[in-house]
Amino acid sequence: QVQLVESGGGLVQAGGSLRLSCAASGSIFSINVMGWYRQAPGKQRELVATIFSRGSTNYADSVKGRFTISRDNAKNPVYLQMNSLKPEDTAVYYCNGLSYSGKNYWGQGTQVTVSS
């Protein structure tokens, strides 16, 4: 089992920055991919960014050039640096871990609110 705990959400004005952190515990050696997803009210959860065990990254088109996913060492912790935030970035952000066997683990989510 893997436990994921997010932190760093909050309220920020448009154009501002936030950094989200995701701390993993448990069987983190089983994790292949770490990622961030978000879900806005009335919308489906969507992928924001992922980082693979070997370091390659992927981003949603809507955040490319503004958000950066990274990690300190191995797989833990994982960060999401969010710059030039827009009101449409407002959502609950979830940390995700995908194991080599295909099992998904989720954090409890952290609220990000961007005011215009």
Backbone as CSV, one residue per row, in Angstrom:
resi,resn,N_x,N_y,N_z,CA_x,CA_y,CA_z,C_x,C_y,C_z
1,GLN,0.828,-1.198,0.000,0.000,0.000,0.000,0.861,1.246,0.000
2,VAL,0.311,2.287,-0.601,0.992,3.576,-0.683,0.035,4.642,-0.169
3,GLN,0.562,5.523,0.661,-0.220,6.658,1.152,0.371,7.940,0.575
4,LEU,-0.509,8.814,0.099,-0.100,10.077,-0.509,-0.763,11.226,0.232
5,VAL,0.026,12.223,0.583,-0.500,13.391,1.297,-0.048,14.661,0.588
6,GLU,-1.031,15.437,0.134,-0.723,16.681,-0.552,-0.698,17.853,0.430
7,SER,0.031,18.885,0.048,0.024,20.136,0.805,0.389,21.268,-0.147
8,GLY,0.126,22.491,0.290,0.559,23.653,-0.474,-0.528,24.401,-1.218
9,GLY,-1.745,23.915,-1.165,-2.820,24.632,-1.837,-3.165,25.923,-1.125
10,GLY,-4.043,26.716,-1.741,-4.459,27.959,-1.121,-5.096,28.893,-2.104
11,LEU,-5.216,30.136,-1.677,-5.808,31.194,-2.493,-4.713,32.110,-3.005
12,VAL,-4.749,32.394,-4.298,-3.741,33.245,-4.908,-4.402,34.089,-5.990
13,GLN,-3.846,35.273,-6.234,-4.366,36.117,-7.305,-3.865,35.631,-8.660
14,ALA,-4.600,35.950,-9.676,-4.184,35.604,-11.034,-2.799,36.175,-11.306
15,GLY,-1.968,35.346,-11.937,-0.592,35.726,-12.202,0.378,35.287,-11.133
16,GLY,-0.147,34.836,-10.001,0.692,34.409,-8.898,1.178,32.980,-9.044
17,SER,1.844,32.507,-7.992,2.446,31.171,-8.005,2.102,30.409,-6.733
18,LEU,2.077,29.106,-6.858,1.946,28.193,-5.735,2.799,26.968,-6.002
19,ARG,3.244,26.308,-4.936,3.926,25.036,-5.091,3.209,23.989,-4.251
20,LEU,2.790,22.947,-4.921,2.163,21.816,-4.257,3.202,20.743,-3.981
21,SER,3.040,20.055,-2.856,3.924,18.948,-2.503,3.105,17.694,-2.274
22,CYS,3.687,16.568,-2.603,3.047,15.272,-2.376,4.063,14.355,-1.711
23,ALA,3.771,13.993,-0.476,4.641,13.092,0.271,4.066,11.689,0.231
24,ALA,4.880,10.749,-0.188,4.453,9.356,-0.285,5.077,8.533,0.820
25,SER,4.331,7.565,1.302,4.853,6.632,2.300,4.315,5.242,1.996
26,GLY,4.937,4.251,2.595,4.530,2.876,2.340,5.415,2.249,1.280
27,SER,4.824,1.491,0.401,5.564,0.732,-0.615,5.866,1.595,-1.837
28,ILE,6.620,2.666,-1.627,6.856,3.604,-2.726,7.735,2.994,-3.815
29,PHE,8.450,1.902,-3.504,9.265,1.243,-4.518,8.388,0.647,-5.623
30,SER,7.096,0.463,-5.326,6.181,-0.131,-6.301,5.633,0.883,-7.306
31,ILE,5.944,2.159,-7.090,5.378,3.214,-7.925,6.234,3.457,-9.161
32,ASN,5.579,3.475,-10.324,6.258,3.728,-11.598,6.111,5.185,-12.027
33,VAL,4.926,5.730,-11.829,4.611,7.082,-12.294,3.950,7.851,-11.169
34,MET,4.386,9.090,-10.976,3.707,10.004,-10.053,3.106,11.131,-10.873
35,GLY,1.962,11.606,-10.445,1.332,12.657,-11.221,0.431,13.541,-10.395
36,TRP,0.037,14.608,-11.042,-0.938,15.527,-10.461,-2.146,15.590,-11.386
37,TYR,-3.315,15.502,-10.793,-4.573,15.657,-11.496,-5.352,16.779,-10.819
38,ARG,-6.361,17.292,-11.501,-7.208,18.295,-10.883,-8.657,18.092,-11.299
39,GLN,-9.552,18.573,-10.433,-10.974,18.472,-10.718,-11.651,19.770,-10.286
40,ALA,-12.192,20.456,-11.272,-12.943,21.683,-11.022,-14.412,21.335,-10.798
41,PRO,-15.155,22.210,-10.131,-16.572,21.923,-9.875,-17.336,21.653,-11.167
42,GLY,-18.065,20.551,-11.186,-18.869,20.201,-12.350,-18.107,19.622,-13.516
43,LYS,-16.810,19.391,-13.332,-15.987,18.854,-14.419,-15.351,17.539,-14.007
44,GLN,-14.886,16.811,-15.016,-14.206,15.551,-14.746,-12.778,15.811,-14.278
45,ARG,-12.248,14.861,-13.550,-10.853,14.946,-13.133,-9.974,14.856,-14.374
46,GLU,-8.952,15.703,-14.448,-8.084,15.721,-15.617,-6.619,15.673,-15.209
47,LEU,-5.835,15.129,-16.119,-4.404,15.045,-15.895,-3.772,16.422,-16.026
48,VAL,-2.865,16.744,-15.089,-2.110,17.984,-15.159,-0.679,17.702,-15.591
49,ALA,-0.008,16.788,-14.885,1.393,16.490,-15.189,1.768,15.148,-14.590
50,THR,2.737,14.488,-15.229,3.249,13.228,-14.703,4.760,13.225,-14.769
51,ILE,5.356,12.437,-13.883,6.797,12.214,-13.906,7.039,10.734,-13.708
52,PHE,7.801,10.156,-14.630,8.063,8.725,-14.604,9.277,8.442,-13.739
53,SER,9.447,7.161,-13.411,10.512,6.766,-12.499,11.886,7.130,-13.048
54,ARG,12.020,7.186,-14.357,13.304,7.552,-14.944,13.426,9.043,-15.205
55,GLY,12.396,9.810,-14.806,12.518,11.258,-14.852,11.806,11.969,-15.978
56,SER,11.312,11.255,-16.959,10.617,11.936,-18.052,9.287,12.500,-17.553
57,THR,8.874,13.593,-18.169,7.666,14.295,-17.723,6.701,14.529,-18.870
58,ASN,5.437,14.679,-18.516,4.394,15.025,-19.477,3.481,16.075,-18.855
59,TYR,2.935,16.937,-19.694,2.069,18.013,-19.208,0.828,18.129,-20.085
60,ALA,-0.275,18.534,-19.449,-1.448,18.907,-20.217,-1.131,20.176,-21.003
61,ASP,-1.711,20.301,-22.171,-1.446,21.472,-23.010,-1.774,22.769,-22.270
62,SER,-2.790,22.727,-21.442,-3.253,23.935,-20.761,-2.268,24.474,-19.725
63,VAL,-1.302,23.652,-19.320,-0.360,24.104,-18.287,1.081,24.143,-18.771
64,LYS,1.328,23.715,-19.997,2.693,23.708,-20.521,3.289,25.103,-20.480
65,GLY,4.532,25.184,-19.995,5.204,26.463,-19.903,4.899,27.225,-18.630
66,ARG,3.895,26.780,-17.875,3.539,27.457,-16.620,3.769,26.576,-15.394
67,PHE,3.538,25.282,-15.534,3.669,24.341,-14.423,4.894,23.463,-14.632
68,THR,5.526,23.060,-13.523,6.667,22.158,-13.574,6.513,21.092,-12.502
69,ILE,6.594,19.832,-12.917,6.572,18.730,-11.965,8.009,18.297,-11.710
70,SER,8.318,17.993,-10.459,9.687,17.591,-10.128,9.670,16.757,-8.849
71,ARG,10.828,16.234,-8.499,10.948,15.474,-7.262,12.359,15.656,-6.720
72,ASP,12.514,15.481,-5.386,13.819,15.676,-4.773,14.765,14.532,-5.089
73,ASN,14.358,13.318,-4.807,15.180,12.143,-5.091,14.269,10.941,-5.189
74,ALA,14.745,9.907,-5.873,13.920,8.712,-6.110,12.522,9.158,-6.563
75,LYS,11.502,8.883,-5.779,10.151,9.250,-6.167,9.491,10.156,-5.148
76,ASN,10.218,10.678,-4.158,9.548,11.295,-3.032,10.356,12.423,-2.426
77,PRO,9.765,13.613,-2.112,8.414,13.994,-2.499,8.344,14.482,-3.949
78,VAL,7.127,14.656,-4.414,6.896,15.176,-5.747,6.269,16.553,-5.618
79,TYR,6.725,17.473,-6.447,6.251,18.846,-6.387,5.553,19.233,-7.686
80,LEU,4.689,20.210,-7.560,4.111,20.850,-8.736,4.250,22.352,-8.534
81,GLN,5.183,22.942,-9.257,5.364,24.394,-9.226,4.424,25.005,-10.249
82,MET,3.552,25.881,-9.776,2.549,26.485,-10.648,2.782,27.985,-10.720
83,ASN,3.125,28.472,-11.903,3.367,29.890,-12.127,2.316,30.456,-13.076
84,SER,2.227,31.770,-13.095,1.277,32.454,-13.986,-0.115,31.846,-13.875
85,LEU,-0.561,31.680,-12.663,-1.843,31.026,-12.438,-3.000,31.841,-12.994
86,LYS,-4.002,31.118,-13.488,-5.196,31.719,-14.085,-6.430,31.264,-13.295
87,PRO,-7.503,32.034,-13.340,-8.725,31.603,-12.657,-9.191,30.215,-13.068
88,GLU,-8.951,29.849,-14.319,-9.372,28.522,-14.786,-8.515,27.393,-14.221
89,ASP,-7.454,27.725,-13.503,-6.671,26.691,-12.802,-7.303,26.322,-11.461
90,THR,-8.335,27.042,-11.059,-9.012,26.748,-9.804,-9.595,25.338,-9.834
91,ALA,-9.225,24.544,-8.836,-9.662,23.148,-8.770,-9.123,22.511,-7.504
92,VAL,-9.590,21.312,-7.228,-8.946,20.469,-6.224,-7.860,19.673,-6.951
93,TYR,-6.655,19.746,-6.436,-5.520,19.066,-7.057,-5.211,17.798,-6.270
94,TYR,-5.081,16.692,-7.001,-4.847,15.387,-6.406,-3.503,14.836,-6.844
95,CYS,-2.787,14.290,-5.900,-1.561,13.549,-6.202,-1.935,12.112,-6.536
96,ASN,-1.259,11.568,-7.507,-1.534,10.190,-7.944,-0.244,9.393,-8.061
97,GLY,-0.329,8.150,-7.679,0.778,7.227,-7.895,0.263,6.001,-8.625
98,LEU,0.933,5.644,-9.702,0.554,4.458,-10.486,1.643,3.410,-10.333
99,SER,1.249,2.258,-9.834,2.239,1.216,-9.593,2.600,0.494,-10.882
100,TYR,3.684,-0.278,-10.819,4.107,-1.075,-11.972,3.046,-2.107,-12.355
101,SER,2.214,-2.492,-11.374,1.160,-3.484,-11.648,-0.139,-2.834,-12.103
102,GLY,-0.161,-1.487,-12.197,-1.349,-0.797,-12.697,-2.308,-0.320,-11.630
103,LYS,-1.924,-0.387,-10.381,-2.804,0.068,-9.310,-2.620,1.573,-9.098
104,ASN,-3.749,2.263,-8.941,-3.728,3.700,-8.708,-3.876,4.025,-7.230
105,TYR,-3.098,4.968,-6.768,-3.206,5.494,-5.409,-3.473,6.995,-5.507
106,TRP,-4.329,7.497,-4.601,-4.708,8.902,-4.637,-4.544,9.546,-3.263
107,GLY,-4.152,10.814,-3.290,-4.179,11.595,-2.079,-5.572,12.145,-1.838
108,GLN,-5.699,12.910,-0.755,-7.011,13.423,-0.371,-7.378,14.695,-1.134
109,GLY,-6.406,15.297,-1.774,-6.661,16.509,-2.557,-6.369,17.767,-1.780
110,THR,-5.989,18.818,-2.511,-5.757,20.126,-1.909,-6.367,21.185,-2.814
111,GLN,-7.062,22.144,-2.212,-7.778,23.145,-2.983,-6.844,24.252,-3.439
112,VAL,-6.946,24.582,-4.722,-6.246,25.745,-5.282,-7.317,26.680,-5.842
113,THR,-7.314,27.912,-5.371,-8.264,28.912,-5.838,-7.506,30.115,-6.366
114,VAL,-7.778,30.476,-7.620,-7.119,31.612,-8.252,-8.166,32.691,-8.493
115,SER,-7.969,33.831,-7.869,-8.933,34.925,-8.011,-8.521,35.847,-9.152
116,SER,-9.536,36.414,-9.805,-9.249,37.293,-10.946,-9.079,38.739,-10.509
